[in-house]
Structure formats: C-alpha cells, structure tokens
Amino acid sequence: MAYAYVEKCARKVVLDTETTGKAEDGSPGDHRIIEIGCVEILGRRLTGKKLQLYLNPDRMVDEEAYRVHHISNEFLADKPRFYEVFQEFYDFIKCSELIIHNAKFDVGFINHEFALNNYNIKVENIASVTDTLEIAKHKFPGQRISLDALCSKLGVDKSARTSHGALLDSEILAEVYLAMTETQATLDFGEEEDNEVNYHFERTKVIGDKKLKVIKAQGVEYADHVNYLMHLSNFTDQIGFGNEFVVPKREGTKKINEEDVLEKLKNEFLSAEEFAQYQKVTEQRAQDKKEHEISGVVDYKLGAVDEYKGNTE
C-alpha cells in the first residue's frame, strides 16, 4: 500500500533546534542545544503562537556549526540553562503532534538534554512526532528534499533564510508542511483480505487533479465551535489538542463559569465586531426558545430558528 500521511493531532507544534555541533556519527555526543524554535498550528492554521529559547550550553560552539547558524559563544554567555526553561518548553509541546524535519536529529538532542538534566522522560512520552523528511521522501522520490529544496518545489518564500535559525526554520517548515499535506494523498476504502484484493484508490482516480475546497468556520459558527471546545473544561483540565481552550474553574466550583467563557472568547478568539454579533445571535436564540417554546437549528448568519414543533397539541 502506498504511503499516506495521517494527522495524529489537531494541535501541531513545528520545531527546530540549533546546536553547538554534533558527533561524527550524527549523534549529540558531548554537544548541546543552543536554540529551540517552535510555532503552533491548530486546525491547519498558524495561530501566531511561538516559542524561541536561547540556551547557554556550558561549552564552546564548534566553528563549523557557527558558520551555519552564526550564534556566537559571546551571545550565549548570559542565556539560561536548559533546566531553567524546561517547564516552559514542556508546556508548549505537550499533547501535540511535533512536526520536525529530520526528526531523529532534533529528538535525539532534546532527549540528550533531558538525560543530562536528570529528567526521566523522552520526547515520545510528551508528544507524537512526525518527520517531514519521511513525508517528502514519498512525495518526491529520488529528489533533493532539504528544507531549501522543498521551499523551491512548493513555492515557499525562503528569502529571509540567509543563515540557519531554529525559529526562522520552524516558521518556514510550517509553510512547507502545510503545502506538502494540503490535500489527502490517498483514500482508503478498505481491504478484502480473504481474496487478497486491496481496494485502494489514488485520490486522482477518484476526484481528478482538482484541489478539495476547504471551507473554514467563520463568525458565529467559529465562536460556537470554540465555545463548545472550552466547555470540555467541565470534564478535564487538560485538552490534548489545544490547552488554549481550557477555562479554569473558580475555587470551590465543579463547573466553569459562563462569564469566564465569554470573557475568554472575547479576549482571545474573536474580534470586537465578531463578539458583538455572537452576543446578538445568542440573545436571539434564548428569546426564540423562551417565546415560542420550540427546538430547532439556528441559522448562524441571521440568528433565526427553523421551527420544529412536536407534541404541540
């Protein structure tokens, strides 16, 4: 069966590192991480949330590595050690799908830092890992698949990449990842194992070369969706696909407060205009339900209700 990438989680963190160098076999050896860069993707959209950490490695940067990323020993001298930023890094990547180009290298270095700082965990225990190098190998077999080469193939702007940097490279990789996985590569309709018949159809044979149109939720529909996700906080204090949806419960209460939900919706997810529209629609819904004693499906654009009257006699 042909390779088909399958998303593991709605919340993704695109990650890259820069290091003092590497051992001859490509392993960390006695080298250390000096920069970690992360950007967040949620629902195939860049959210704007980023994390950039510079680290003091307590050793010198190799000249060869310096020529790649231009991060000097002098610059790193006053930066925090890994253990000082561990919690911030952990909180940013936990319960996500990590998107990494040549994941073996970066994951190896991060696990090396965990071990050096006596953290009895590995990246694989915190998040799932997707290697874009593997996606690229199958999408462009026999071709160059460095990050620069992929940018050229996929039309991703790399003009700012005059030297390597973990945050910059993770931002570029995010665009590359989204471009490589823009449409589902294959559709699997099942397998008939008894007759050893594989009912596997290529996407192009089913719908042609046309791109699938993606219709994203907007306005009140988007607000309803976010509102629903935030109410999951009634059942958990850790939402695996995006902890930005968590609403803390007030002290001594078992349920989240509706005022807190609206405040978070207003301040973090909607513009002032969108929030005003959402309030108008929710008020209309409540009024319709009270006055007409009906249940129905709301037209989110107009706030109207399609009546469905049952047992009115």
Buried (B, 14 or more C-beta within 10 A) or exposed (E): EEEBBEEEBBBBBBBBBBBBBBEEEEEBEEBBBBBBBBBBBBBBEBBEEBBBBBBBBEBEBBEEBBEBBBBEBEEBEEBEBBEEBBEEBBEBBBBBBBBBBBBEBBBBBBBBBBEBEEBEEEBEEBBBBBBBBBBBBBBBEEEEBEBEEBBEBBEBEBEEBEEBBBBBBBBBBBBBBBBBBEEEBBEBEEEEEEEEEEEBEEBEEEEEEEEEEEEEEEBBEBBBEBBEBBBBBEEEEEBBBBBBBBBEBEEEEEEBEEEBBBEBBBEEBBEEEBBEBBBEBBEBBEEBEEEEEBEBEBEBEEBBBEEEEEEEE
